[in-house]
Amino acid sequence: MDAPKNINDLINYQEGSVVSREIVKKPSGNITLFAFDFEQGLSEHKSPYDALVIVTDGLAEVTISGKKHKVKAGETILMKANEPHALKAIERFKMVLIMIK
């Protein structure tokens, strides 16, 4: 990825699936792209690191410590370390996940 790219062109939706593509993997953190088909998601889990979600397409439901947030394209939300969180596609959506260790 040595030239400018449209972030949404770097990952495609797949019917009935969650697709991920790691862009950066370093000891200090990771940047991963995700594409969630309608009603797909990630079940509740915790991470030992802060994670910043940037929605680039569609609409997501992000649940953090039991509180639901609707996050649409162009919006961002921080999932703090060790807080339970989950994601679900209200509409198909794409996101950038930035995890800093």
Chimera marker file (.cmm) of the C-alpha trace (Angstrom):
<marker_set name="trace">
<marker id="1" x="0.000" y="0.000" z="0.000" r="1" g="1" b="0" radius="0.5"/>
<marker id="2" x="2.519" y="2.578" z="-1.170" r="1" g="1" b="0" radius="0.5"/>
<marker id="3" x="0.073" y="4.938" z="-2.919" r="1" g="1" b="0" radius="0.5"/>
<marker id="4" x="-3.139" y="6.605" z="-1.717" r="1" g="1" b="0" radius="0.5"/>
<marker id="5" x="-6.117" y="4.247" z="-1.622" r="1" g="1" b="0" radius="0.5"/>
<marker id="6" x="-9.790" y="4.520" z="-0.758" r="1" g="1" b="0" radius="0.5"/>
<marker id="7" x="-10.066" y="2.653" z="2.554" r="1" g="1" b="0" radius="0.5"/>
<marker id="8" x="-13.334" y="0.970" z="1.525" r="1" g="1" b="0" radius="0.5"/>
<marker id="9" x="-11.715" y="-0.466" z="-1.603" r="1" g="1" b="0" radius="0.5"/>
<marker id="10" x="-9.162" y="-2.404" z="0.478" r="1" g="1" b="0" radius="0.5"/>
<marker id="11" x="-11.700" y="-4.936" z="1.789" r="1" g="1" b="0" radius="0.5"/>
<marker id="12" x="-14.879" y="-6.443" z="0.338" r="1" g="1" b="0" radius="0.5"/>
<marker id="13" x="-18.076" y="-7.738" z="1.873" r="1" g="1" b="0" radius="0.5"/>
<marker id="14" x="-18.697" y="-11.467" z="1.765" r="1" g="1" b="0" radius="0.5"/>
<marker id="15" x="-22.248" y="-12.802" z="2.122" r="1" g="1" b="0" radius="0.5"/>
<marker id="16" x="-22.979" y="-14.108" z="5.616" r="1" g="1" b="0" radius="0.5"/>
<marker id="17" x="-19.466" y="-13.390" z="6.883" r="1" g="1" b="0" radius="0.5"/>
<marker id="18" x="-17.087" y="-11.119" z="8.705" r="1" g="1" b="0" radius="0.5"/>
<marker id="19" x="-13.956" y="-10.442" z="6.653" r="1" g="1" b="0" radius="0.5"/>
<marker id="20" x="-10.750" y="-8.997" z="8.097" r="1" g="1" b="0" radius="0.5"/>
<marker id="21" x="-7.514" y="-7.732" z="6.589" r="1" g="1" b="0" radius="0.5"/>
<marker id="22" x="-4.515" y="-6.784" z="8.684" r="1" g="1" b="0" radius="0.5"/>
<marker id="23" x="-2.836" y="-3.634" z="7.358" r="1" g="1" b="0" radius="0.5"/>
<marker id="24" x="-0.191" y="-3.047" z="10.059" r="1" g="1" b="0" radius="0.5"/>
<marker id="25" x="1.165" y="-5.495" z="12.630" r="1" g="1" b="0" radius="0.5"/>
<marker id="26" x="3.860" y="-4.171" z="14.955" r="1" g="1" b="0" radius="0.5"/>
<marker id="27" x="4.872" y="-4.868" z="18.548" r="1" g="1" b="0" radius="0.5"/>
<marker id="28" x="3.299" y="-1.495" z="19.463" r="1" g="1" b="0" radius="0.5"/>
<marker id="29" x="-0.103" y="-2.247" z="17.908" r="1" g="1" b="0" radius="0.5"/>
<marker id="30" x="-2.197" y="-3.353" z="14.936" r="1" g="1" b="0" radius="0.5"/>
<marker id="31" x="-4.444" y="-1.787" z="12.310" r="1" g="1" b="0" radius="0.5"/>
<marker id="32" x="-7.055" y="-4.125" z="10.853" r="1" g="1" b="0" radius="0.5"/>
<marker id="33" x="-9.860" y="-3.567" z="8.358" r="1" g="1" b="0" radius="0.5"/>
<marker id="34" x="-13.164" y="-5.400" z="8.796" r="1" g="1" b="0" radius="0.5"/>
<marker id="35" x="-16.233" y="-5.870" z="6.589" r="1" g="1" b="0" radius="0.5"/>
<marker id="36" x="-19.360" y="-7.205" z="8.326" r="1" g="1" b="0" radius="0.5"/>
<marker id="37" x="-22.290" y="-8.493" z="6.293" r="1" g="1" b="0" radius="0.5"/>
<marker id="38" x="-25.823" y="-7.659" z="7.544" r="1" g="1" b="0" radius="0.5"/>
<marker id="39" x="-26.518" y="-9.085" z="11.026" r="1" g="1" b="0" radius="0.5"/>
<marker id="40" x="-22.981" y="-10.468" z="11.375" r="1" g="1" b="0" radius="0.5"/>
<marker id="41" x="-20.881" y="-9.527" z="14.374" r="1" g="1" b="0" radius="0.5"/>
<marker id="42" x="-18.315" y="-10.310" z="17.007" r="1" g="1" b="0" radius="0.5"/>
<marker id="43" x="-19.619" y="-11.694" z="20.296" r="1" g="1" b="0" radius="0.5"/>
<marker id="44" x="-18.794" y="-10.020" z="23.584" r="1" g="1" b="0" radius="0.5"/>
<marker id="45" x="-15.132" y="-10.219" z="24.518" r="1" g="1" b="0" radius="0.5"/>
<marker id="46" x="-12.395" y="-8.199" z="26.239" r="1" g="1" b="0" radius="0.5"/>
<marker id="47" x="-9.040" y="-6.958" z="25.064" r="1" g="1" b="0" radius="0.5"/>
<marker id="48" x="-6.061" y="-5.962" z="27.216" r="1" g="1" b="0" radius="0.5"/>
<marker id="49" x="-5.547" y="-2.935" z="24.929" r="1" g="1" b="0" radius="0.5"/>
<marker id="50" x="-7.501" y="0.170" z="23.993" r="1" g="1" b="0" radius="0.5"/>
<marker id="51" x="-9.161" y="-0.240" z="20.593" r="1" g="1" b="0" radius="0.5"/>
<marker id="52" x="-10.362" y="2.607" z="18.378" r="1" g="1" b="0" radius="0.5"/>
<marker id="53" x="-13.112" y="1.770" z="15.874" r="1" g="1" b="0" radius="0.5"/>
<marker id="54" x="-13.593" y="4.014" z="12.838" r="1" g="1" b="0" radius="0.5"/>
<marker id="55" x="-16.676" y="3.086" z="10.795" r="1" g="1" b="0" radius="0.5"/>
<marker id="56" x="-16.041" y="3.827" z="7.112" r="1" g="1" b="0" radius="0.5"/>
<marker id="57" x="-19.246" y="2.432" z="5.565" r="1" g="1" b="0" radius="0.5"/>
<marker id="58" x="-22.703" y="1.437" z="6.823" r="1" g="1" b="0" radius="0.5"/>
<marker id="59" x="-24.046" y="1.261" z="10.380" r="1" g="1" b="0" radius="0.5"/>
<marker id="60" x="-22.833" y="-0.736" z="13.383" r="1" g="1" b="0" radius="0.5"/>
<marker id="61" x="-24.101" y="-1.441" z="16.863" r="1" g="1" b="0" radius="0.5"/>
<marker id="62" x="-21.173" y="-1.334" z="19.278" r="1" g="1" b="0" radius="0.5"/>
<marker id="63" x="-21.906" y="-2.528" z="22.811" r="1" g="1" b="0" radius="0.5"/>
<marker id="64" x="-19.437" y="-1.512" z="25.505" r="1" g="1" b="0" radius="0.5"/>
<marker id="65" x="-20.003" y="-2.700" z="29.089" r="1" g="1" b="0" radius="0.5"/>
<marker id="66" x="-23.659" y="-3.365" z="28.255" r="1" g="1" b="0" radius="0.5"/>
<marker id="67" x="-24.329" y="0.084" z="26.719" r="1" g="1" b="0" radius="0.5"/>
<marker id="68" x="-25.336" y="0.047" z="23.030" r="1" g="1" b="0" radius="0.5"/>
<marker id="69" x="-24.109" y="2.697" z="20.604" r="1" g="1" b="0" radius="0.5"/>
<marker id="70" x="-25.077" y="3.163" z="16.953" r="1" g="1" b="0" radius="0.5"/>
<marker id="71" x="-21.977" y="4.159" z="15.008" r="1" g="1" b="0" radius="0.5"/>
<marker id="72" x="-22.277" y="5.186" z="11.345" r="1" g="1" b="0" radius="0.5"/>
<marker id="73" x="-19.832" y="5.870" z="8.544" r="1" g="1" b="0" radius="0.5"/>
<marker id="74" x="-17.561" y="8.749" z="9.469" r="1" g="1" b="0" radius="0.5"/>
<marker id="75" x="-17.919" y="8.181" z="13.217" r="1" g="1" b="0" radius="0.5"/>
<marker id="76" x="-15.550" y="6.634" z="15.731" r="1" g="1" b="0" radius="0.5"/>
<marker id="77" x="-15.772" y="5.073" z="19.184" r="1" g="1" b="0" radius="0.5"/>
<marker id="78" x="-13.154" y="3.986" z="21.714" r="1" g="1" b="0" radius="0.5"/>
<marker id="79" x="-13.370" y="0.587" z="23.367" r="1" g="1" b="0" radius="0.5"/>
<marker id="80" x="-11.202" y="0.829" z="26.475" r="1" g="1" b="0" radius="0.5"/>
<marker id="81" x="-8.920" y="-1.961" z="27.621" r="1" g="1" b="0" radius="0.5"/>
<marker id="82" x="-10.518" y="-4.743" z="29.680" r="1" g="1" b="0" radius="0.5"/>
<marker id="83" x="-14.106" y="-3.524" z="29.098" r="1" g="1" b="0" radius="0.5"/>
<marker id="84" x="-16.439" y="-6.130" z="27.570" r="1" g="1" b="0" radius="0.5"/>
<marker id="85" x="-17.504" y="-5.159" z="24.072" r="1" g="1" b="0" radius="0.5"/>
<marker id="86" x="-19.294" y="-6.599" z="21.046" r="1" g="1" b="0" radius="0.5"/>
<marker id="87" x="-20.110" y="-5.466" z="17.491" r="1" g="1" b="0" radius="0.5"/>
<marker id="88" x="-23.051" y="-6.188" z="15.209" r="1" g="1" b="0" radius="0.5"/>
<marker id="89" x="-24.008" y="-5.033" z="11.728" r="1" g="1" b="0" radius="0.5"/>
<marker id="90" x="-27.325" y="-3.165" z="11.757" r="1" g="1" b="0" radius="0.5"/>
<marker id="91" x="-26.492" y="-2.614" z="8.068" r="1" g="1" b="0" radius="0.5"/>
<marker id="92" x="-23.474" y="-4.019" z="6.309" r="1" g="1" b="0" radius="0.5"/>
<marker id="93" x="-20.542" y="-2.008" z="7.588" r="1" g="1" b="0" radius="0.5"/>
<marker id="94" x="-16.812" y="-1.605" z="7.245" r="1" g="1" b="0" radius="0.5"/>
<marker id="95" x="-14.455" y="-0.381" z="9.914" r="1" g="1" b="0" radius="0.5"/>
<marker id="96" x="-10.850" y="0.272" z="10.760" r="1" g="1" b="0" radius="0.5"/>
<marker id="97" x="-9.744" y="-1.154" z="14.111" r="1" g="1" b="0" radius="0.5"/>
<marker id="98" x="-6.668" y="0.436" z="15.675" r="1" g="1" b="0" radius="0.5"/>
<marker id="99" x="-5.264" y="-1.357" z="18.715" r="1" g="1" b="0" radius="0.5"/>
<marker id="100" x="-2.457" y="0.303" z="20.658" r="1" g="1" b="0" radius="0.5"/>
<marker id="101" x="-0.484" y="-1.832" z="23.088" r="1" g="1" b="0" radius="0.5"/>
<link id1="1" id2="2" r="1" g="1" b="0" radius="0.2"/>
<link id1="2" id2="3" r="1" g="1" b="0" radius="0.2"/>
<link id1="3" id2="4" r="1" g="1" b="0" radius="0.2"/>
<link id1="4" id2="5" r="1" g="1" b="0" radius="0.2"/>
<link id1="5" id2="6" r="1" g="1" b="0" radius="0.2"/>
<link id1="6" id2="7" r="1" g="1" b="0" radius="0.2"/>
<link id1="7" id2="8" r="1" g="1" b="0" radius="0.2"/>
<link id1="8" id2="9" r="1" g="1" b="0" radius="0.2"/>
<link id1="9" id2="10" r="1" g="1" b="0" radius="0.2"/>
<link id1="10" id2="11" r="1" g="1" b="0" radius="0.2"/>
<link id1="11" id2="12" r="1" g="1" b="0" radius="0.2"/>
<link id1="12" id2="13" r="1" g="1" b="0" radius="0.2"/>
<link id1="13" id2="14" r="1" g="1" b="0" radius="0.2"/>
<link id1="14" id2="15" r="1" g="1" b="0" radius="0.2"/>
<link id1="15" id2="16" r="1" g="1" b="0" radius="0.2"/>
<link id1="16" id2="17" r="1" g="1" b="0" radius="0.2"/>
<link id1="17" id2="18" r="1" g="1" b="0" radius="0.2"/>
<link id1="18" id2="19" r="1" g="1" b="0" radius="0.2"/>
<link id1="19" id2="20" r="1" g="1" b="0" radius="0.2"/>
<link id1="20" id2="21" r="1" g="1" b="0" radius="0.2"/>
<link id1="21" id2="22" r="1" g="1" b="0" radius="0.2"/>
<link id1="22" id2="23" r="1" g="1" b="0" radius="0.2"/>
<link id1="23" id2="24" r="1" g="1" b="0" radius="0.2"/>
<link id1="24" id2="25" r="1" g="1" b="0" radius="0.2"/>
<link id1="25" id2="26" r="1" g="1" b="0" radius="0.2"/>
<link id1="26" id2="27" r="1" g="1" b="0" radius="0.2"/>
<link id1="27" id2="28" r="1" g="1" b="0" radius="0.2"/>
<link id1="28" id2="29" r="1" g="1" b="0" radius="0.2"/>
<link id1="29" id2="30" r="1" g="1" b="0" radius="0.2"/>
<link id1="30" id2="31" r="1" g="1" b="0" radius="0.2"/>
<link id1="31" id2="32" r="1" g="1" b="0" radius="0.2"/>
<link id1="32" id2="33" r="1" g="1" b="0" radius="0.2"/>
<link id1="33" id2="34" r="1" g="1" b="0" radius="0.2"/>
<link id1="34" id2="35" r="1" g="1" b="0" radius="0.2"/>
<link id1="35" id2="36" r="1" g="1" b="0" radius="0.2"/>
<link id1="36" id2="37" r="1" g="1" b="0" radius="0.2"/>
<link id1="37" id2="38" r="1" g="1" b="0" radius="0.2"/>
<link id1="38" id2="39" r="1" g="1" b="0" radius="0.2"/>
<link id1="39" id2="40" r="1" g="1" b="0" radius="0.2"/>
<link id1="40" id2="41" r="1" g="1" b="0" radius="0.2"/>
<link id1="41" id2="42" r="1" g="1" b="0" radius="0.2"/>
<link id1="42" id2="43" r="1" g="1" b="0" radius="0.2"/>
<link id1="43" id2="44" r="1" g="1" b="0" radius="0.2"/>
<link id1="44" id2="45" r="1" g="1" b="0" radius="0.2"/>
<link id1="45" id2="46" r="1" g="1" b="0" radius="0.2"/>
<link id1="46" id2="47" r="1" g="1" b="0" radius="0.2"/>
<link id1="47" id2="48" r="1" g="1" b="0" radius="0.2"/>
<link id1="48" id2="49" r="1" g="1" b="0" radius="0.2"/>
<link id1="49" id2="50" r="1" g="1" b="0" radius="0.2"/>
<link id1="50" id2="51" r="1" g="1" b="0" radius="0.2"/>
<link id1="51" id2="52" r="1" g="1" b="0" radius="0.2"/>
<link id1="52" id2="53" r="1" g="1" b="0" radius="0.2"/>
<link id1="53" id2="54" r="1" g="1" b="0" radius="0.2"/>
<link id1="54" id2="55" r="1" g="1" b="0" radius="0.2"/>
<link id1="55" id2="56" r="1" g="1" b="0" radius="0.2"/>
<link id1="56" id2="57" r="1" g="1" b="0" radius="0.2"/>
<link id1="57" id2="58" r="1" g="1" b="0" radius="0.2"/>
<link id1="58" id2="59" r="1" g="1" b="0" radius="0.2"/>
<link id1="59" id2="60" r="1" g="1" b="0" radius="0.2"/>
<link id1="60" id2="61" r="1" g="1" b="0" radius="0.2"/>
<link id1="61" id2="62" r="1" g="1" b="0" radius="0.2"/>
<link id1="62" id2="63" r="1" g="1" b="0" radius="0.2"/>
<link id1="63" id2="64" r="1" g="1" b="0" radius="0.2"/>
<link id1="64" id2="65" r="1" g="1" b="0" radius="0.2"/>
<link id1="65" id2="66" r="1" g="1" b="0" radius="0.2"/>
<link id1="66" id2="67" r="1" g="1" b="0" radius="0.2"/>
<link id1="67" id2="68" r="1" g="1" b="0" radius="0.2"/>
<link id1="68" id2="69" r="1" g="1" b="0" radius="0.2"/>
<link id1="69" id2="70" r="1" g="1" b="0" radius="0.2"/>
<link id1="70" id2="71" r="1" g="1" b="0" radius="0.2"/>
<link id1="71" id2="72" r="1" g="1" b="0" radius="0.2"/>
<link id1="72" id2="73" r="1" g="1" b="0" radius="0.2"/>
<link id1="73" id2="74" r="1" g="1" b="0" radius="0.2"/>
<link id1="74" id2="75" r="1" g="1" b="0" radius="0.2"/>
<link id1="75" id2="76" r="1" g="1" b="0" radius="0.2"/>
<link id1="76" id2="77" r="1" g="1" b="0" radius="0.2"/>
<link id1="77" id2="78" r="1" g="1" b="0" radius="0.2"/>
<link id1="78" id2="79" r="1" g="1" b="0" radius="0.2"/>
<link id1="79" id2="80" r="1" g="1" b="0" radius="0.2"/>
<link id1="80" id2="81" r="1" g="1" b="0" radius="0.2"/>
<link id1="81" id2="82" r="1" g="1" b="0" radius="0.2"/>
<link id1="82" id2="83" r="1" g="1" b="0" radius="0.2"/>
<link id1="83" id2="84" r="1" g="1" b="0" radius="0.2"/>
<link id1="84" id2="85" r="1" g="1" b="0" radius="0.2"/>
<link id1="85" id2="86" r="1" g="1" b="0" radius="0.2"/>
<link id1="86" id2="87" r="1" g="1" b="0" radius="0.2"/>
<link id1="87" id2="88" r="1" g="1" b="0" radius="0.2"/>
<link id1="88" id2="89" r="1" g="1" b="0" radius="0.2"/>
<link id1="89" id2="90" r="1" g="1" b="0" radius="0.2"/>
<link id1="90" id2="91" r="1" g="1" b="0" radius="0.2"/>
<link id1="91" id2="92" r="1" g="1" b="0" radius="0.2"/>
<link id1="92" id2="93" r="1" g="1" b="0" radius="0.2"/>
<link id1="93" id2="94" r="1" g="1" b="0" radius="0.2"/>
<link id1="94" id2="95" r="1" g="1" b="0" radius="0.2"/>
<link id1="95" id2="96" r="1" g="1" b="0" radius="0.2"/>
<link id1="96" id2="97" r="1" g="1" b="0" radius="0.2"/>
<link id1="97" id2="98" r="1" g="1" b="0" radius="0.2"/>
<link id1="98" id2="99" r="1" g="1" b="0" radius="0.2"/>
<link id1="99" id2="100" r="1" g="1" b="0" radius="0.2"/>
<link id1="100" id2="101" r="1" g="1" b="0" radius="0.2"/>
</marker_set>
